[in-house]
Amino acid sequence: MSGTGTAVVCPACGEAAGDGARFCEACGAPLAAAHGTGPDGADSADPSSAVPGSTDPGPAPGDPASSGAASPDPAQSGAASPGGSPEGAPPAGTAVDGASPCPACGGDVADDGYCAQCGARAPVERDHREERAAPHVAGVSDVGVRRRRNEDALALGAVPGPGATGGQAAGSSPGEDVSVLVVCDGVSSAPDSDVASQAAATAARDTLVAGAAHVPADDAAAWSRLLVAAGHAADDAARAAVDDATARQDPPSCTFAAAVAGPGLLVAGWLGDSRVYWLPDAGTPEQLTEDDSVAAELMADGMSRAAAERSPQAHAITRWLGADAEDTTARTVATRPGGPGWVLACSDGLWNYASAPEAVADLLRDAVARVGDDPLALSRDLVAWANASGGHDNVTVALARVPGTAAAGGGPADPQDDPHDDAGTAPTVRRRPPGSLPGEPPTDTGPSAP
């Protein structure tokens, strides 16, 4: 829809607000400043400075402000509170019986999820989620600082190998099983993408765990086929997650990144710009996935990495999962670890601030020095670092420890093009040709060439 009024932007968190709104629905802050004057009558601050996807997309990966040495200490930051505590907020509805009190002011939280006293948004379980599949496999997903909803999702697994005892994840070690990591990032421009992303991640994980028993541990081609099947299962789940998804002009959708890792083989599959990295203890770190995004295309066409990362459409993805996706076959890549290290799968909420594999490896090395080698503690530390660096987006980190084997050697399991490492900080959106939405008239491209 189009409107004649000037868009109102919250000066506190950068979220857009409806015409006539007095308080921000994302953080509860008063919007008086967004209407031209602040509470004291002074001119308001430039609203573009806080709008995701605006002319200030946040620090680019590789900037000095985003390097490990110059970044805020994550131990002092943690996950930011999703709401503020403005004064004078109007009633937001009827309080829910038995609901937890508002963490900002202690008031009653209404049935719409906002405090009836101060207007702050109350945290929900999805805002910060932690998962551990085995002692060496864990991850964290967090809403970040600037978003009002966590549209990232993760699902993890650990499939016992021949030497393992007990059930899945029970008593297993990194030398005995296959670790499964799945991360999906919901497309922020499409409603209910948080529902689609979690359904997709869960379906992919279940497909990989169930199929692992039938795949030889060192068969890269078989693992690649299983990852492709997992991507299709994730797409089916994303389409079915919302009843009317196929009827919507902008159906819920998400990215997909998954990895299966054993002691001698690591295989990754993906659609979109969520990533998988291999970070060996010694040797050269690698970004295994290659983003399906406008930024990656710009770099392939010769644009510098810095310019591509700052381009307005840098985070427009070219492949995704969902009802309007045309190509849902995951690309795959395989490598054989030559020694011990970490497999890291993440959403762009992390690599926004550290994109190149060397930068990610440095982050992880610093985190190990701070908190040790527990994957859950490391995931928390990296998420906190991303939030302390700006937290412009939801951030998800999943880690699996891989022992490596001397017999495996090192390098790709199959010939592969060199992966690119891409970055940006704008919200993830889909790039579609004009006229591709249901019911949308095709764009007139002008007369055909003779």
Secondary structure, 3 states (H helix, E strand, C coil): CCCCCCCEECCCCCCEECCCCCECCCCCCECHHHHCECCCCCECCCHHHHCCCCCCCCCCCCCHHHCCCCCCCHHHCCCCCCCCCCCCCCCCCCECCCCCCCCCCCCCEECCCEECCCCCECCCHHHEEEEEEECCEEEEEECCCCCCCCCEEEEEEEEECCCCCCCCCCCCCCCCEEEEEEEEEECCCCCCHHHHHHHHHHHHHHHHHHHHCCCCCCCHHHHHHHHHHHHHHHHHHHHHCCCCHHHCCCCCEECEEEEEECCCCEEEEEECCCEEEEEECCCCCEECCCCCEHHHHHHHCCCCHHHHHHCCCCCEECCCEECCCCCCCCEEEEEECCCCEEEEEECHHHHCCCCCHHHHHHHHHHHHHHHCCCHHHHHHHHHHHHHHCCCCCCEEEEEEEECCCHHHCCEECCCCCCCCCCCCCCCCEECCCCCCCCCCCCCCCCCCCC
